[in-house]
Amino acid sequence: MINTSRPRRSVLYMPGANTRALEKAKSLPADSLILDLEDAVAPDAKAQARENIRAALVTGFGHREAVVRINGLNTQWGLDDLKAFADTKADAILLPKVESASQIWEVASRLKQFNPASTMKIWAMIETPLAILKLPEIASSHPMLEALVLGTSDLVKDLHARHTPSRVETQTALSLSVLAARAHQLCVLDGVHLSLDDEDGLRQSCIQGRDMGFDGKTLIHPSQIALANQIFGPSLEEIDEARQRITAYEAAISSGAGIAVLNGKLVEELHIQDAKRILALANAIEAFLKTN
């Protein structure tokens, strides 16, 4: 089930082979870090990258959530990756190229053999056409599953599509992923924006992802963190309106009415649920900033 006390506005991929990057991550304003052993690490560097990440996790990353993306269990490195991080301070294991519920169950079963922390979760990369078609099965697979992470670069490649500013090529997959996540109370994270010198494009991508319902965005460079934090976090206006909705609704209920009117708009129970979600997110962000 999604952890509502933890914001995941910005989720930064960090290559496990780069010790300087791992050290720098401890001071970055990202909500979460994906410490990568898969795509970002060459085959001959995977063993050393594994040790680098284990060493970094000893001291931890402060308030930042630490998620290790392992290699698939069908590779020569996957099982060793899983065993190496089961007893560490990693918050979750991110499994690449998930296409079935059985993959999640296998990771959960293997983890249990290695005595992981009771708080450890599993995240699933959704990055292939088959994964999109199997979303209901994957999202409902196991209690340890906490988040779906969109791998839109791989998805576009497999679709034989082209990256466009509107992301029309992935909109169906994005929407289905949000639907599956919400149906099963999972966190869902948008895919990366590949152009580092395209702030306008990043902004539009973040706005689109936020409006579609994503909890945050995966990122490939620290320069993208501030914008993701800004867009996926509630604005001061949204926080103020949420408080006003709750006050107006509570006053209406006290007077015997079932709905309230605020600034000419009806306020019902469904609006109060969303207002409470916004305030919970704002409080979680404030708490994280105090520990940064």
VMD Tcl script that draws the C-alpha trace (Angstrom):
set ca {
  {0.00 0.00 0.00}
  {1.23 3.51 -0.82}
  {3.07 5.32 1.96}
  {1.18 8.63 2.16}
  {3.65 10.08 4.66}
  {6.51 10.07 2.14}
  {6.61 12.44 -0.86}
  {8.08 11.10 -4.07}
  {8.01 14.21 -6.23}
  {11.56 13.72 -7.50}
  {13.11 10.26 -7.88}
  {16.67 10.44 -9.19}
  {18.54 7.59 -10.87}
  {22.11 7.33 -9.58}
  {24.66 4.97 -11.25}
  {26.09 2.52 -8.74}
  {29.46 2.51 -10.49}
  {30.02 6.21 -9.74}
  {31.13 6.64 -6.13}
  {31.30 10.44 -6.45}
  {27.70 10.54 -7.60}
  {26.61 8.31 -4.71}
  {28.31 10.62 -2.24}
  {26.80 13.72 -3.86}
  {23.35 12.15 -3.62}
  {23.50 12.52 0.15}
  {23.14 16.29 -0.21}
  {20.68 16.54 -3.12}
  {17.09 17.75 -2.57}
  {15.56 14.67 -4.23}
  {12.82 12.88 -2.32}
  {14.00 9.44 -3.45}
  {17.04 7.88 -5.08}
  {17.20 4.87 -7.38}
  {20.67 3.40 -6.92}
  {21.13 1.66 -10.23}
  {22.85 -1.63 -10.95}
  {21.10 -2.28 -14.25}
  {21.07 0.02 -17.30}
  {23.54 2.56 -15.95}
  {26.26 -0.02 -15.18}
  {28.41 -1.89 -17.69}
  {28.64 -5.69 -17.26}
  {32.25 -5.65 -16.09}
  {31.46 -2.98 -13.47}
  {28.40 -4.57 -11.86}
  {30.18 -6.38 -9.02}
  {32.04 -3.21 -7.99}
  {28.87 -1.13 -8.33}
  {27.13 -3.54 -5.97}
  {29.85 -2.99 -3.36}
  {29.74 0.78 -3.89}
  {26.02 0.92 -3.15}
  {26.32 -1.37 -0.13}
  {29.01 0.91 1.30}
  {26.92 4.03 0.65}
  {23.90 2.49 2.39}
  {25.87 1.95 5.60}
  {25.76 5.67 6.39}
  {22.53 6.14 4.44}
  {21.16 9.09 2.51}
  {19.47 11.07 5.26}
  {15.76 11.58 4.71}
  {16.07 10.46 1.10}
  {14.45 7.16 0.23}
  {17.02 4.68 -1.12}
  {15.80 2.16 -3.70}
  {18.17 -0.29 -5.37}
  {17.43 -1.25 -8.97}
  {18.83 -4.74 -9.33}
  {19.45 -6.71 -12.48}
  {16.71 -9.11 -13.50}
  {16.71 -12.49 -11.79}
  {17.07 -14.04 -15.25}
  {20.56 -12.50 -15.53}
  {23.83 -13.72 -14.02}
  {23.83 -10.82 -11.53}
  {20.24 -10.64 -10.33}
  {20.23 -13.15 -7.50}
  {23.54 -11.86 -6.11}
  {22.12 -8.32 -6.25}
  {19.05 -9.37 -4.30}
  {21.05 -11.21 -1.68}
  {23.48 -8.30 -1.30}
  {20.78 -5.77 -0.38}
  {18.24 -7.79 1.57}
  {19.85 -6.93 4.92}
  {20.83 -3.32 4.18}
  {19.18 0.06 4.81}
  {17.65 0.02 1.31}
  {13.98 0.98 1.47}
  {12.99 -1.04 -1.57}
  {14.21 -3.28 -4.37}
  {13.31 -2.12 -7.89}
  {12.90 -5.00 -10.32}
  {13.42 -4.18 -14.03}
  {11.24 -5.32 -16.92}
  {8.41 -6.77 -14.89}
  {5.89 -8.52 -17.11}
  {4.06 -10.86 -14.73}
  {2.92 -11.31 -11.16}
  {5.17 -14.36 -10.85}
  {8.26 -12.13 -11.10}
  {7.13 -10.11 -8.10}
  {6.36 -13.27 -6.14}
  {9.77 -14.69 -6.96}
  {11.55 -11.59 -5.67}
  {9.43 -11.59 -2.51}
  {10.12 -15.30 -1.94}
  {13.85 -14.89 -2.48}
  {13.98 -11.87 -0.20}
  {12.32 -13.81 2.61}
  {15.16 -16.35 2.42}
  {17.65 -13.55 3.07}
  {15.84 -12.08 6.12}
  {15.12 -8.54 4.89}
  {13.97 -5.71 7.11}
  {10.24 -5.86 7.79}
  {9.86 -2.46 6.11}
  {11.48 -3.42 2.80}
  {9.26 -3.06 -0.26}
  {9.33 -4.06 -3.91}
  {9.02 -1.62 -6.81}
  {8.30 -2.73 -10.38}
  {9.60 -1.24 -13.61}
  {6.81 -1.04 -16.20}
  {8.67 -0.65 -19.48}
  {7.43 -3.10 -22.11}
  {4.21 -3.54 -24.11}
  {3.52 -6.85 -22.32}
  {3.88 -5.13 -18.94}
  {1.18 -2.63 -19.92}
  {-1.15 -5.43 -20.96}
  {-0.47 -7.27 -17.68}
  {-0.87 -4.25 -15.39}
  {-3.93 -5.54 -13.45}
  {-2.09 -8.79 -12.69}
  {1.15 -7.05 -11.72}
  {-0.43 -4.32 -9.59}
  {-2.39 -6.83 -7.51}
  {0.43 -9.35 -7.22}
  {1.93 -9.14 -3.72}
  {1.62 -7.15 -0.45}
  {5.28 -6.10 -0.67}
  {4.68 -4.28 -3.96}
  {4.62 -0.53 -3.30}
  {5.28 1.32 -6.55}
  {5.09 1.16 -10.33}
  {7.90 2.97 -12.14}
  {7.38 3.82 -15.81}
  {10.31 3.11 -18.12}
  {9.12 5.14 -21.07}
  {12.42 5.04 -22.99}
  {12.35 1.26 -23.28}
  {8.63 1.34 -23.96}
  {8.97 3.77 -26.87}
  {11.74 1.61 -28.31}
  {9.65 -1.55 -28.11}
  {6.64 0.20 -29.62}
  {8.76 1.31 -32.60}
  {7.44 4.77 -31.76}
  {9.07 8.19 -31.59}
  {9.48 10.52 -28.64}
  {7.23 13.56 -29.14}
  {6.72 16.67 -26.96}
  {3.09 15.70 -26.36}
  {4.04 12.10 -25.46}
  {1.12 10.89 -27.51}
  {3.08 7.70 -28.14}
  {2.88 6.69 -24.45}
  {-0.30 8.36 -23.20}
  {-2.33 5.15 -23.24}
  {0.36 3.32 -21.29}
  {0.72 6.18 -18.83}
  {-3.02 6.36 -18.16}
  {-3.34 2.60 -17.73}
  {-0.46 2.63 -15.26}
  {-2.09 5.32 -13.14}
  {-5.38 3.43 -13.22}
  {-3.72 0.21 -12.09}
  {-1.82 1.96 -9.32}
  {-4.85 3.75 -7.95}
  {-6.99 0.60 -8.14}
  {-4.49 -1.18 -5.91}
  {-3.27 1.74 -3.76}
  {0.24 1.84 -5.18}
  {2.58 4.74 -5.82}
  {3.14 5.44 -9.52}
  {6.10 7.34 -10.96}
  {6.36 8.92 -14.40}
  {9.20 8.14 -16.81}
  {12.27 10.28 -17.39}
  {12.70 13.32 -19.60}
  {15.82 12.62 -21.66}
  {16.86 16.14 -22.77}
  {19.00 17.86 -20.16}
  {19.01 21.24 -21.94}
  {15.22 21.37 -22.42}
  {13.75 22.95 -19.30}
  {10.52 23.88 -21.06}
  {10.07 20.30 -22.20}
  {10.77 18.99 -18.70}
  {8.26 21.43 -17.25}
  {5.57 20.36 -19.70}
  {6.30 16.70 -19.05}
  {6.06 17.20 -15.28}
  {2.80 19.16 -15.59}
  {1.34 16.49 -17.84}
  {2.37 13.70 -15.46}
  {1.02 15.54 -12.43}
  {-2.29 16.24 -14.16}
  {-2.59 12.59 -15.16}
  {-2.23 11.54 -11.53}
  {1.39 10.48 -11.13}
  {2.93 10.90 -7.66}
  {6.25 12.12 -9.03}
  {8.80 11.86 -11.81}
  {11.92 9.80 -12.30}
  {14.92 11.92 -13.22}
  {18.34 11.44 -14.82}
  {20.19 14.53 -13.57}
  {20.27 16.64 -10.38}
  {19.44 19.75 -12.42}
  {15.92 18.34 -12.92}
  {15.11 17.97 -9.21}
  {13.94 21.49 -8.40}
  {11.38 21.61 -11.19}
  {9.95 18.19 -10.32}
  {9.69 19.17 -6.66}
  {7.91 22.38 -7.55}
  {5.37 20.87 -9.95}
  {4.55 17.66 -8.09}
  {4.27 19.44 -4.75}
  {1.08 21.33 -3.85}
  {1.23 25.10 -4.34}
  {0.43 27.55 -1.54}
  {-2.84 28.30 -3.32}
  {-3.78 24.61 -3.41}
  {-2.96 24.20 0.27}
  {-5.02 27.24 1.21}
  {-7.98 26.07 -0.87}
  {-7.78 22.60 0.69}
  {-8.02 24.11 4.15}
  {-10.91 26.32 3.10}
  {-12.78 23.34 1.66}
  {-12.45 21.38 4.87}
  {-13.58 24.34 6.99}
  {-16.57 25.05 4.73}
  {-17.60 21.41 4.62}
  {-17.33 20.90 8.36}
  {-19.46 24.00 8.92}
  {-22.05 22.69 6.47}
  {-22.19 19.30 8.17}
  {-22.56 20.94 11.57}
  {-25.55 22.89 10.26}
  {-27.20 19.74 8.93}
  {-26.32 20.20 5.25}
  {-24.65 17.45 3.22}
  {-22.67 19.74 0.96}
  {-21.04 23.16 1.11}
  {-20.44 25.94 -1.39}
  {-17.03 27.60 -1.62}
  {-16.31 30.34 -4.16}
  {-19.38 29.31 -6.13}
  {-18.40 25.62 -6.31}
  {-19.96 22.66 -4.56}
  {-17.85 20.92 -1.92}
  {-18.74 17.29 -1.22}
  {-17.11 14.42 0.65}
  {-15.03 13.47 -2.39}
  {-13.49 16.96 -2.42}
  {-12.65 16.64 1.27}
  {-10.83 13.37 0.69}
  {-8.68 15.06 -1.95}
  {-8.15 18.11 0.27}
  {-6.87 15.87 3.06}
  {-4.52 14.14 0.61}
  {-3.10 17.51 -0.46}
  {-2.55 18.61 3.15}
  {-0.96 15.27 4.07}
  {1.48 15.66 1.17}
  {2.25 19.26 2.17}
  {2.90 18.17 5.76}
  {5.17 15.33 4.61}
  {7.18 17.71 2.41}
  {7.53 20.18 5.29}
  {8.73 17.42 7.59}
  {11.30 16.29 5.02}
  {12.59 19.83 4.53}
  {13.17 20.17 8.24}
  {15.39 17.09 8.23}
  {17.34 18.12 5.14}
}
mol new
graphics top color blue
foreach p $ca { graphics top sphere $p radius 0.5 }
foreach p [lrange $ca 0 end-1] q [lrange $ca 1 end] { graphics top cylinder $p $q radius 0.2 }
display resetview
